[in-house]
């Protein structure tokens, strides 16, 4: 995260991905933070929001690191979710799909 002067006279924050293997997680963090930042009215409010959200993400990632799914479990979950997505896209109701 870097802060730079914006063309409008405020401060612009840049979130930059450093390792492509974390792209999906990075996009989720951005999807969470960017809309919240756009709703703030002052730089101080934006800074406070960013610190809170980064703290929340850090706690979430720490809590799930030790108890997270292994590679096989992740692959199985992915397969189940893709199957569910396919069934729902085929206009099969949610109750029948599950």
N, C-alpha and C positions, 0 to 999 in steps of 0.2 A: 504494500500500500504506500503510495506516495501522494503528497499534496502539492498542487501547482496552482499558480494564479490562473483564474479562468478569464476568458475574453469578456465576460460580463462584469468583471471587477471583484468577484468573490473568489472562492477557493474551490478548485476541482480536485477530487480524489480519483486516483487511478488504481484499480485492482489489477494486478498482473500475475498471470499464471507462470510459474517457473519450471514446472515439470508436467509434460503432457499426460503422464499416467494419472494425474489427478484432475483431468478435465471435467469429468462428470460431477465430482464433488465441488470443484470450483464454480461450475455453472449453478449448482444448487445454492451455494453461498451467495453468489451474485443475485440470483432470483429472489433470495430472501432480503438482501441488504439494499439493493438499488431502489426498489419502490419505497421502502421506508425512508431512505435518504431524500428522495424527491418530495416527501411529505413534510420534511422539516423546514422551518422558516429562518433559522439562524445557524451560523457556523457552530456555535456552542451546542445547540440542540442536535445538530448532525453529528458532532464529535461524540457527544454522550450516547447517542443511539448506536453509533458504530462500536464504541467500546462495549456496550451491553451486548450487542449481537455477536461480536467476536468472542466475548467471554462465554456466551451461551453455546456457540458452536464448539469452542474448545472443550467445554465441559461435556458436551454431547459426544464428541469424538473420543475423549479420554474414557468415558464411561462405557463406550461400546467397543473399545479396542480389545480389552481382555476377554469380553464375553461375546465378541462378534462371531459371525458365521465363518466357518472355514471355506476353502475353495469349493469343495464338493457341495456343501450346503448352499453356497451362493449360486452355483450353477443350477442346482435343483430348484431353488426359489425363482431364479430367472425363468427356467422352463415352465414352471407353474404359472407365473405371471403372464408370460407370452401366450400360453394356452388360454388363460382367462381373457386376455385382450382379444384373441382371435374369436372366441365364443361370443363375447359381448359385441364385437364388430359385426358379427353375423346375425345380429338382432335376436340372439337368444337371451331371454331375460336373465337378470342377475341371479335369481333363485335357482333357475335351471343350470346356469353356468357353474355355480358353486356346487 
